[in-house]
Amino acid sequence: MKKLLAQAYLWLLLILLYAPIIIIAIFSFTESKVLGNWTGFSTRLYQNLFSGGVNNSLISAIENTIFIAIVAATLSTMLGSVAAIGIHNMHGKNKKVISFLNDIPMLNPDIITGISLFILFVALGISQGYITVILAHITFCTPYVVLSVLPRLKQMNPNEYEAALDLGATPFQALRKVIMPEIKGGMISGWILSFTLSIDDFAVTLFTKGNEGLETLSTYIYADARKGGLTPELRALMTIIFVTVLVLLIIINVRTAKAQKKQAK
């Protein structure tokens, strides 16, 4: 009976989580402007999305979101990987303190992070826009990269780096040819996670985008909902984003499973 109740509880949670996404995906294949009103199968919303049949502000928001996510994810991966290597080579109390400080941005509520960064940028006199949003996204994405890379470093044989130095490699060459290949899987996972977090973020972006008209997808949807409804093409866009993220997660899991099998052999 306990097993049956546990399975029923799990399925209930899964249904509550994925039912709204499935409903949006289903109604992305109809032209109705109202979600829940089926007017026949149609791919018009997808055609409008890719043929410029939507307003320029939505296209601009999509472009801004992708650009910010790519830049923030790339820089976060670089900084997080270097930070992970530094933390891995620390010992004792210093390592525990830095690891604890790295966890704070992940545990901190987004609204607190957004307000804190907003006050910081105002105090420093930095005009808000692309730069402040990218800096803010790097701030909360980098700790996730650190957590993605650290397990790879722990699995690595520490003697390989020292052997490369003994054979005449410079520290940078040893980093590039010995450490980087070992942590590449963690870096890729960290980049994808950072990219997803950046696209998904709303609270931090809202507080750091300023009043210059910069809109990302999340802030555009918020503004669009306040007007009394959502642009129908957003249903198609949300479906594409969900499928893309799902495919990326499947690829990561398959790669991880293959890597674990190779290590087991």
Residue pairs with C-beta under 8 A, 6 or more apart in sequence:
21 238
21 242
23 35
23 36
24 35
24 235
24 238
24 239
25 235
25 238
25 239
25 242
27 35
27 36
27 38
27 235
28 45
28 46
28 235
28 236
28 238
28 239
29 41
29 42
29 43
29 45
30 37
30 38
30 39
30 40
30 41
30 42
30 45
31 39
31 40
31 42
31 44
31 45
31 232
32 38
32 39
32 232
33 229
33 232
34 229
35 230
35 235
45 232
45 233
45 235
45 236
46 236
47 53
48 54
48 233
48 236
49 233
49 236
49 237
49 240
52 59
53 233
54 231
54 233
55 231
57 215
57 220
58 220
58 231
58 233
58 234
60 215
61 215
61 216
61 217
61 219
61 220
62 217
62 237
64 130
64 214
64 215
64 216
64 217
65 198
65 199
65 216
65 217
65 218
66 199
68 130
68 133
68 134
68 137
68 198
68 216
69 137
69 194
69 195
69 198
69 199
70 195
71 134
72 134
72 137
72 138
72 141
72 194
72 195
72 198
73 141
73 191
73 192
73 194
73 195
73 198
74 191
75 134
75 138
76 137
76 138
76 141
76 142
76 144
76 145
76 190
76 191
76 194
77 145
77 187
77 190
77 191
77 194
79 138
79 142
79 145
80 141
80 142
80 143
80 144
80 145
80 146
80 148
80 149
80 190
80 194
81 145
81 149
81 183
81 186
81 187
81 190
83 102
83 142
83 145
83 146
84 145
84 146
84 149
84 150
84 153
84 183
84 186
85 149
85 153
85 175
85 179
85 183
86 98
87 95
87 98
87 99
87 102
87 146
87 150
88 150
88 153
88 154
90 98
102 143
102 146
102 147
103 143
105 113
105 139
105 140
105 142
105 143
106 140
106 143
106 144
106 147
110 140
110 201
110 202
110 203
110 204
111 203
111 207
113 136
113 139
113 140
113 203
113 204
114 136
114 203
114 204
114 205
114 206
114 207
114 208
115 207
117 132
117 135
117 136
117 139
117 204
117 207
117 208
118 128
118 207
118 208
121 128
121 132
121 208
126 132
127 210
127 212
128 208
128 209
128 210
128 211
128 212
129 209
129 210
129 212
129 214
130 214
132 208
132 209
132 210
133 205
133 208
133 209
133 214
133 216
135 208
136 204
136 205
136 207
136 208
137 194
137 197
137 198
137 201
137 204
137 205
140 197
140 201
140 204
141 193
141 194
141 197
141 198
142 194
144 190
144 193
144 194
144 197
145 187
145 190
145 191
145 193
145 194
146 190
147 190
148 186
148 187
148 189
148 190
148 193
149 183
149 186
149 187
149 190
150 186
151 186
152 182
152 183
152 185
152 186
153 179
153 182
153 183
153 186
155 182
155 263
156 179
156 182
156 183
160 178
160 182
161 174
161 178
161 179
164 173
164 174
164 177
164 178
165 171
165 174
169 177
169 178
180 187
185 255
185 256
185 259
188 252
189 252
192 248
192 252
196 245
196 248
199 217
199 218
199 241
200 218
201 216
201 218
202 218
202 219
202 222
205 216
205 218
205 219
206 218
206 219
206 222
209 215
209 216
209 219
215 223
217 237
221 230
221 234
224 230
224 231
224 234
